Amino acid sequence: MKGFSDNKYNLNMKNLKYSIGADVSMKDFACCISVINDQQEVKVKATHKFANTAAGFGLFLQWVSHHKKEELPIVFVMEAT
């Protein structure tokens, strides 16, 4: 049995930053927002696909604002292909 010193019982964990990964194509882009804490644990908060248009980008920014629950830095990443 796991003890109270394990990470899932540590109530003093501090979130460090959000990370948003994007997979971009000609027609749309899929995004994932996650948060990493000071124990280097990553938790996926949400995923969504948006149209690769000006309107889709506007919806993406609203989505990010909706899922950002803390004032933390946000890192945006995507793979160069």
C-alpha positions in Angstrom: 0.0 0.0 0.0 1.3 3.4 -0.9 2.1 5.9 2.0 1.1 9.4 2.5 4.4 10.7 1.2 3.5 9.6 -2.3 2.8 12.4 -4.8 -0.9 11.9 -5.1 -1.3 12.6 -1.3 1.1 15.6 -1.3 -1.3 18.6 -1.0 1.6 21.0 -1.3 2.3 20.4 -5.0 2.6 23.6 -7.0 1.6 23.9 -10.6 4.5 25.5 -12.6 3.2 26.1 -16.2 0.7 25.2 -18.9 1.8 23.6 -22.1 -0.3 23.6 -25.3 0.7 21.2 -28.0 -0.6 21.7 -31.5 -0.7 19.4 -34.5 -1.4 21.7 -37.5 -2.7 20.7 -40.9 -4.0 22.6 -43.9 -7.6 22.3 -42.9 -7.5 22.2 -39.1 -5.3 21.9 -36.0 -5.7 19.7 -32.9 -4.6 21.0 -29.5 -3.9 19.5 -26.1 -3.6 21.6 -22.9 -1.7 20.2 -20.0 -0.3 21.4 -16.7 3.0 20.4 -15.1 3.7 20.6 -11.4 6.8 20.8 -9.2 7.0 17.0 -9.0 7.3 16.9 -12.9 3.8 15.3 -13.2 1.9 16.2 -16.3 -1.9 16.2 -16.4 -3.8 16.6 -19.6 -6.7 19.1 -19.0 -8.4 19.1 -22.4 -8.1 18.4 -26.1 -9.9 19.9 -29.1 -9.7 20.3 -32.9 -10.2 23.7 -34.5 -10.6 24.9 -38.1 -7.3 26.4 -39.5 -9.0 29.7 -40.2 -9.1 33.1 -38.5 -12.4 32.1 -36.8 -10.9 28.8 -35.7 -7.9 30.6 -34.2 -10.3 32.9 -32.3 -12.1 29.9 -30.9 -8.8 28.4 -29.9 -7.8 31.5 -27.9 -11.2 31.4 -26.1 -10.7 27.7 -25.4 -7.3 28.4 -23.8 -8.8 31.2 -21.7 -11.5 28.8 -20.5 -9.1 26.1 -19.5 -6.5 28.3 -17.9 -7.5 28.2 -14.2 -4.3 29.7 -12.7 -2.0 32.6 -13.6 0.9 30.5 -14.8 3.2 30.8 -17.8 1.9 29.1 -21.0 4.2 27.4 -23.4 2.9 26.8 -27.0 4.6 24.0 -28.9 4.3 22.2 -32.2 6.3 19.8 -34.2 8.2 21.1 -37.2 7.6 18.8 -40.1 
